[in-house]
Amino acid sequence: MATNKRRSKNPLEVHGALWLSAGGASLAGHGRIELLRAVAEHGSITQAAKAFGMSYKAAWDAIDTMNQRANQPVVERSIGGKGGGATKITDFGQRLIARYEQVHAVHQRFLGLIEQGAMDLDQEFSLLKVLNMKTSARNQWLGTVTAVRAGAVNDDIEVALPGGQCLAATVTRASTESLALRPQMAVIVLIKSSAVMLAVDLTGARVSARNRIEGRVASVTPGAVNAEVVLRAEGGVEVVAVVPQGAVAELGLSPGAEATALIKASDVVLAVVS
């Protein structure tokens, strides 16, 4: 019990810093962007440095480094003249500040998604949850391409699932090239629940569906006409199928019953993270 309390009081967290670079060299991070904001507000490196709590030399060195490493100046400074010296953020510098803030917001959101979906070590890690991917396909799995067999019009792609199951997908040659599918590549497998057929007692039977996933019924949710049946296979892979209510009774689909999910290769959709 004490161990569980320590876990709840000290959950694992994710932290990360965002830095922009140019030519492989560090250009700007949160601190330098805030310094640029201060220069834009005060119109003076001296005043910006005071507001930022740093020396003039440190502020100027940081700005000079950004000016040198960026493909154009972020700050322009004029010395002397009738009205005295002036310092201003260039249009490029203003765009840099705005773009950094946009990217920073996405970065913080991504860190939050990782923390929510990956830092509970008692739960399986799901990249799909981290990506916050939403589609109409009830079955979504992360797999690895194990083979690509080219055909005249369509290609045959083999994908291994986390539970060790192997799926075949038939995709067009254009799709193979567009997705750059190759062995050892991570892909997202999408299958609509309406494309999943369930069967029992298939010993010795021959079917046209190339994909078979064996497991036990985890749950049955009845509806007015159809029922949603969740089949749990090895490795925690769950297959969702929508079947007629009559078939549920006829096949004896109840929690704990053995069943096989049948899926045509043409019903398997592959996606990649670009």
Order of alpha helices (4+ residues) and beta strands (2+ residues): alpha-beta-beta-alpha-alpha-alpha-beta-beta-alpha-alpha-beta-beta-beta-alpha-beta-beta-beta-beta-beta-alpha-beta-beta
